[in-house]
Amino acid sequence: MKTTTSPDDLAGFKDDRLVYIAKGNLAFVRLLTMFLVNSQGYRSVVVDKDELAAVVEKHRPDFLIIVDDIPLYDRLRSAVGARGVPFLLVTTSEMKPTPVPDLALGDQVWALKNDPADFLRVLRGLVPEPTAKRILCLDDSPTLLKHLKKTFAGTPYIIYTAEDGQAGLDMLPQVRPDLILVDIDMPIMDGLEFCRRVRSRDDLAEVPLIILSAKLDHETIVAGFEAGADEYLTKPFFPDELLNKIESYLVPPPARRQEHVLVVNDQPTVTHQLKLALASQGFEVTAAADPDQALAVAGREIPDLVISDADLKGLTGFQFCARMRDRTELQRIPFVLMTGQTSAGARKMGAKVGVTAYLTKPFTREGVVALVERILAERRSLRALEWQVVLASITSLAKALDERDAYTRFHSENVSRFAVAIGRKSGLNSAEIENLRLAGLLHDIGKIGIPDRVLHKPGKLTEEEFDQIKQHSRVGAEILKPIPGLDQVVSTILHHHERLDGRGYPAGLQSDDIPIPAQILAVADTFDALVTDRPYRQGLPREKAVAIMKEVSGSQLSPRFVKLFLEWLAESEWDDSVGQ
């Protein structure tokens, strides 16, 4: 708590503070100060009333307390720096001030005779949480602003209000809103001009703008979006409708998705609307202003979907789509065309060049997200089907590889089972465990190119033959590399013969440089190789294999994963006398 009578003393304060105005009854001010010192989360500054206007202009408070001075309240209520700041009028008399002023929205009066606990409740109702989002509401109707105040009561939002566009612009540096609600018809500066002014400022380019208007005609709605609005809600509106809309912008987005959307448009306002709508749902969004830039971006970062305007610099959207389809790596990327209208002829042209869908202007945020979600869901399903078909084929090939050797017919299945068991005891998530399962089943697929005379040789391998064997991890990784979604599986297979001491292959990685899944797979593969019959020796008894595992722990294998595997082995019913 700090008290001062000089505005200069406020220089070290942040904006989230209380400001006192002392008038007359200094004893009460001291009492109030002591009360707030004992109330966690409050800080106060006592300012002389003659300096208050200057202080408020320079250091915007969270709210203002005025003691026994209605004229001061009336004067400050019209000050630019106090716009949107809630006031608390405190009276030290037995009765409330007479006459009670025409309180602005959110302002309250508290009398000394009331319960002090009630005073703290009033303060907490006025002072927002430090992390609360700030919403600036612009409308020339006091009734509507009062209705908005009631709508947001009890929500985690701080509400600031202004009755014209110019007043709203004046408040922007101090309020720093996270979202703006704006009417169209207002005095001095209307809502459309306000939106254009906001969008012209770099520091406010990403702030969501929602228009609340009674105008329903198509031209006005289009003008609102062209001015930079992200949403257009018509009056009257349901409170839940507005709160849900605001929540969709201000609630943190879901975990980032894997999909990447490329937006091609030379209008910054439209690009902003699309980026905001898609980024709010966790999509990665990249923007390009012209076809050449878009093709360069798409070539570097193959997108999952492209949204392009119908009118581009030097090209139509149809021509741009055709150019995309001429490139092999971009032929199957979904292409959405933004256009004002789509005739039957246009749709035929779109079908000819490969347009996937159309986004009709003006579009809504929900419309954009729904269209993108639908297209990408279909694409995910198709990819999953293709992935399953390819994977099933390769898994069958790996199984056939095991079957050609009576000594190792259950090896891949056992390694997969052991790796999954270690992964579960390690606390890996379901996706990581599934990748381990696949890596176990496919880890030896690279042996498909090794001659049987080498693979089944009963005696010691020559150096040249061992070099051939060592290639199987690299060959297996190359076989699987083209399949989308198997990156971790490929890495695990490539490095499952690395050793902690750096004497493994193919890269000679050491310790923590070896991927965790590869360390797990190495433990599983080593144990099954020890207990399985091979052309050059019989499988070892479990006790002997366990002893060897402990012996190479720390040099060849990870001590942590050896320990977890041996714990599982002791707990499980696995029988090494039969293939399982």
C-alpha positions, 0 to 999 in steps of 0.5 A: 500500500502506498499513499501520496499527494503528488502525481509524480509519485505514481511513476513506479506504479502499474496500471492495475491499482486503486486511486483514492480521492481525499476530500474533507474527512481525512480520518475516514481516508486513513481508516479506509486505507488501513482497511485495504492494507489488510485486504489482499490484492488491493493497492491504493494511492491518495491524490489531491482532487485538484491534481486528480484529472491529470493523474487519471489522464496519465495513469489510468486506474482500475477504478476511482473512489471519491469521498463526499464530493458529488461535483467532483464525480460529475466533472470526472465522469466526462474526462477522457481518461476516466471513460470506462473506469468504474467509480465508487462514491463514499459518503461519511454522512448518515444518509446517502448523498442528496441528491444522488447523482445520475450514476453512470454504468457500473458506478456505486454509492456506499455509506459509512454506516453500512457493514464494512464487509459489504464495502469489501464486497462492493470493491471486489465487484468493481475491481476485476481480476488481473488476468481478466479480458478487457472488452470495449463497448461502443454504443450511443444508447445508454439503455443498451450499454446498461444491458451489456453491463448486466449481461457481463455481470459475473463473467471474467470480463472487464467492460469499458464503455463509450457512446461514440467512435471518437471517444472509443478511439481516445480510450484505446491506448489506456484500455488496451482492449482484448475485444471490441463491440461496436454499433454502426449508427453513432454520433461524431464517428460511426462504427464503420469509420471506427472499425477502419481506424482500428484496423489501420493501427498495427497494435490493434490488427489482431483485436476481434471486432464485433458489430452489434447493429439493428441494420439488416440490409445486405449492403451494410453487412458487407460494408461492416466486414469490409471495414474490418469487422470479424462478426456482425450480430443483429439487434436484438440479440440473446445474452447467451448468443453474445457471450458464446461469440465472445468466448469463441474469441477470448477463450484460449484455443485448443491444442495446436492441430497438425493442419496448415492452412494457406490463405491467398488474398491481397486484402489485409482485412479479409486475410486478418478475418480468416487468420483469426477465425482459423487460428482461434481453432488451433490451425496453423495459418500462413498468408500470401498476398499474390500467387507467386508468393503463395506457390513459393510458400506452398512449395516449402511448407506443403499446406493441408488446405488452400483458401484463395480469393477469386481475384488475385494480382494478375490471375483469377482464382481459377487460373491460380488453382490450375497452376497449383494442380500443375505441380505434382506435390500440390495436386491433391491439396484441397482448394477453397475459392472465395467469391461473391457469387458462384454461377453454374458456369463458374462451378463448371470451370472450378470442377475443371481446374480442381476447385474443392469448395467455395466460400461465399462473401461475406462469410461468417467465422463459423462458416469458415471454420465449419467448411475447413473442418469438413474438408480436412475431416474428409481428407483425414479419413481418406489419409487414414484409409490409405495409411491403413491399406499401406501399413497392412500390406507392409505388416503382412510383408514383415510377417511373411519375412518372419515366417520364412525363418522358423527360428524367428517366426514370432520375433517381431510380435514378441518385440512389439509386445515387450516394447509396448509393456516398457512404454506403458511402464514408462508413462508414454501416451497412447500415440507413443505406445502405438508407434512403439507397437508398429516399430516392434512389428516392422523393425526387421523389415529391412532384412528383406534384402539380405540373402538367405545364405547370410541371414540363416548362416549357422556359423560366424559371419564374415565382416562383409556379411555383418556389414550387410546385416547392419544395413537392415535398420537403414533399409527398413527406415527407407522402406517406411519413410514415404508413408505419412504419419510414420516419422517416429516409427521410422526414427525408432527403426533406424536407431534401434541398434544404437548403443549408449557407449556409441558403438552401435549402428548406423549413426554411432549415437550415444546416450541421450542422443538416441531417441527414447523409443529406439532405446526401448525397442533395443531392450525388447529386441535384445531380450527376445534375441537372447531367448530365441533359438538361432541357426548358430545357437539355442535360445538362452534360459530366462535367468541367463538372459536376464543376467546378460541384460543386467550386464550390458545395462549402462553400456549397450542398453538403457538402465532405466528401460532394462529395469522397467522391462525386468519388472514387467517380466517378473510381474507378467505371465509371459512364457519363453518356452513358446512363441507368443 
